[in-house]
Amino acid sequence: MCDDPHAVEVPPLQLNVIPLNTVGAAQVHKRIDILGVVEDVGDLRQVAAQTASEPQERRDIRIVDSSNTKLQLTLWGDNAKNFNVSHGDHPMATTSSARSKYDCFFRISEELVTCRLCEKTLKKSKDGCTGNMRFHLKTDHKAEFSKFVGQQTVQKEKQEAKARADNSRQLKLPFKRTVDTNTSQ
């Protein structure tokens, strides 16, 4: 209890944390909350970004939870730069993230990436990225990858279109009255 008269009440943080050993079963592109103890912090590195003209800063961290499952997370930009944890410190870390469309196609270990479709193993690039595996998937497994990504894209586009339609039908006003914007005057 704080007796400071100028204190601001902070609303409780609402998380729906799932165990790390269930992340693989989470739906692709659906946001999930994870919580773990930081086990290892990688060095801050500059990597060439695929979508930006200038290099991006990147830092990998590894967390572990009560299921004894370890998961590597990648921090980018200011998050990577400002993650100020010394090697040997073990703070709690939480994040809300979404699984990538690539996650179901490969397994990642410390230095290697293994394709789940053909069991081909590749080394991670020098900066720790998995671009070489994504290239392998797009070239050697083009049909399977395109079919999967196409299905995911269609589902996501349908969800986004429905959300846009729902939002355009009703305009909520601050005084608890709803106006239907689809009716003609």
C-alpha positions as CSV (number, residue, x, y, z in Angstrom):
1,M,0.0,0.0,0.0
2,C,1.4,3.4,-1.0
3,D,0.6,6.5,1.1
4,D,1.9,8.9,-1.5
5,P,-1.0,11.3,-2.3
6,H,0.4,11.9,-5.8
7,A,0.7,8.2,-6.6
8,V,-1.1,7.1,-9.7
9,E,-3.0,3.8,-9.6
10,V,-1.6,1.5,-12.3
11,P,-4.2,-0.9,-13.8
12,P,-3.3,-4.5,-13.4
13,L,-1.6,-6.2,-16.4
14,Q,-3.8,-8.7,-18.0
15,L,-1.9,-11.6,-19.5
16,N,-3.0,-15.0,-20.8
17,V,0.3,-16.7,-20.3
18,I,0.8,-20.1,-22.0
19,P,3.6,-22.5,-21.1
20,L,6.6,-22.5,-23.4
21,N,6.1,-26.2,-24.3
22,T,2.8,-25.3,-25.9
23,V,4.0,-22.4,-28.1
24,G,4.4,-24.8,-31.1
25,A,0.7,-25.7,-30.9
26,A,-0.4,-22.0,-30.9
27,Q,-2.2,-20.7,-34.0
28,V,0.1,-18.9,-36.5
29,H,-0.3,-15.1,-36.4
30,K,-2.4,-15.3,-33.2
31,R,-1.0,-13.2,-30.4
32,I,0.2,-15.2,-27.4
33,D,1.7,-14.2,-24.0
34,I,4.7,-16.0,-22.7
35,L,6.6,-15.6,-19.4
36,G,10.0,-17.0,-18.4
37,V,13.3,-16.4,-16.7
38,V,16.1,-14.9,-18.9
39,E,18.7,-17.7,-19.1
40,D,21.0,-16.1,-21.7
41,V,21.5,-12.7,-23.3
42,G,23.2,-12.5,-26.7
43,D,25.3,-9.6,-27.8
44,L,23.9,-6.6,-29.6
45,R,24.5,-7.0,-33.4
46,Q,23.9,-5.0,-36.5
47,V,22.3,-7.1,-39.3
48,A,21.2,-6.2,-42.8
49,A,17.4,-6.0,-42.8
50,Q,15.4,-7.5,-45.6
51,T,12.8,-4.7,-45.7
52,A,14.8,-1.7,-44.6
53,S,17.7,0.1,-46.4
54,E,19.7,0.5,-43.2
55,P,21.1,-2.2,-40.9
56,Q,18.9,-3.1,-37.8
57,E,20.1,-3.8,-34.3
58,R,19.3,-7.3,-33.1
59,R,19.8,-9.2,-29.8
60,D,18.8,-12.8,-29.1
61,I,17.7,-13.8,-25.6
62,R,16.8,-17.3,-24.3
63,I,14.2,-17.8,-21.7
64,V,13.1,-20.9,-19.7
65,D,9.9,-21.5,-17.8
66,S,8.5,-23.9,-15.2
67,S,8.0,-26.6,-17.8
68,N,11.8,-26.5,-18.3
69,T,11.3,-25.5,-21.9
70,K,13.8,-23.0,-23.4
71,L,12.8,-20.6,-26.1
72,Q,14.9,-18.1,-28.1
73,L,13.5,-14.7,-28.7
74,T,14.8,-12.0,-31.0
75,L,14.7,-8.4,-30.0
76,W,14.9,-5.7,-32.7
77,G,15.8,-2.0,-32.9
78,D,15.3,0.0,-29.7
79,N,14.1,-3.1,-27.8
80,A,17.4,-4.8,-28.6
81,K,19.5,-1.7,-27.8
82,N,17.7,-0.9,-24.6
83,F,17.6,-4.5,-23.2
84,N,20.1,-3.8,-20.4
85,V,20.7,-7.1,-18.7
86,S,24.1,-8.3,-17.8
87,H,25.3,-11.8,-18.5
88,G,24.6,-13.8,-15.3
89,D,21.5,-11.8,-14.4
90,H,18.2,-13.8,-14.6
91,P,15.2,-11.4,-14.6
92,M,11.7,-12.4,-15.6
93,A,10.7,-11.7,-19.1
94,T,7.3,-11.5,-20.7
95,T,6.2,-10.8,-24.2
96,S,3.1,-10.8,-26.3
97,S,4.0,-12.1,-29.7
98,A,2.7,-14.0,-32.7
99,R,4.0,-17.2,-34.2
100,S,5.6,-16.8,-37.6
101,K,4.2,-18.6,-40.7
102,Y,7.6,-20.3,-40.9
103,D,7.6,-21.8,-37.4
104,C,5.8,-25.0,-38.4
105,F,8.4,-25.7,-41.2
106,F,11.6,-25.8,-39.2
107,R,13.2,-26.5,-35.8
108,I,15.9,-24.2,-34.4
109,S,18.8,-25.1,-32.2
110,E,21.7,-23.1,-31.0
111,E,23.6,-23.0,-34.3
112,L,21.4,-25.1,-36.7
113,V,18.0,-24.9,-38.4
114,T,16.4,-28.2,-39.6
115,C,13.7,-28.4,-42.2
116,R,10.7,-30.4,-41.0
117,L,9.8,-31.4,-44.5
118,C,13.0,-33.0,-45.6
119,E,15.2,-33.0,-42.5
120,K,17.9,-30.9,-44.3
121,T,20.0,-29.1,-41.7
122,L,21.5,-25.7,-42.3
123,K,23.7,-23.5,-40.2
124,K,22.2,-20.2,-39.1
125,S,23.8,-17.2,-40.8
126,K,26.6,-15.3,-39.0
127,D,24.0,-12.9,-37.6
128,G,21.8,-15.8,-36.3
129,C,19.1,-15.3,-38.8
130,T,17.1,-18.1,-40.5
131,G,16.9,-16.5,-43.9
132,N,18.8,-19.4,-45.5
133,M,16.1,-21.8,-44.3
134,R,13.3,-19.5,-45.6
135,F,15.1,-19.5,-48.9
136,H,15.3,-23.3,-48.8
137,L,11.6,-23.5,-48.1
138,K,10.7,-21.1,-50.9
139,T,12.8,-22.9,-53.5
140,D,12.9,-26.6,-52.5
141,H,9.4,-26.9,-51.1
142,K,7.7,-24.2,-53.1
143,A,4.4,-26.0,-53.6
144,E,3.9,-27.0,-50.0
145,F,5.1,-23.6,-48.7
146,S,2.9,-21.6,-51.2
147,K,-0.1,-23.7,-50.4
148,F,0.3,-23.2,-46.7
149,V,1.0,-19.5,-46.9
150,G,-1.8,-19.1,-49.3
151,Q,-4.3,-20.7,-46.9
152,Q,-3.0,-18.6,-44.0
153,T,-3.2,-15.4,-46.1
154,V,-6.7,-16.2,-47.2
155,Q,-7.8,-16.8,-43.6
156,K,-6.1,-13.7,-42.4
157,E,-7.6,-11.6,-45.2
158,K,-11.1,-12.9,-44.4
159,Q,-10.7,-12.1,-40.7
160,E,-9.5,-8.6,-41.6
161,A,-12.3,-8.0,-44.0
162,K,-14.9,-9.1,-41.5
163,A,-13.3,-6.8,-38.8
164,R,-13.4,-3.9,-41.2
165,A,-17.0,-4.6,-42.2
166,D,-18.0,-4.9,-38.5
167,N,-16.3,-1.6,-37.7
168,S,-17.9,0.3,-40.6
169,R,-21.4,-0.9,-39.8
170,Q,-21.5,0.7,-36.3
171,L,-20.1,3.9,-35.1
172,K,-20.0,4.0,-31.3
173,L,-20.6,7.4,-29.7
174,P,-19.4,8.3,-26.3
175,F,-22.9,8.8,-24.9
176,K,-23.9,5.1,-25.3
177,R,-25.9,5.5,-28.4
178,T,-25.1,3.5,-31.5
179,V,-25.6,4.9,-35.0
180,D,-26.0,2.5,-37.9
181,T,-23.9,4.0,-40.7
182,N,-25.2,1.6,-43.4
183,T,-28.8,3.0,-43.5
184,S,-29.6,5.5,-46.2
185,Q,-31.1,8.8,-45.2
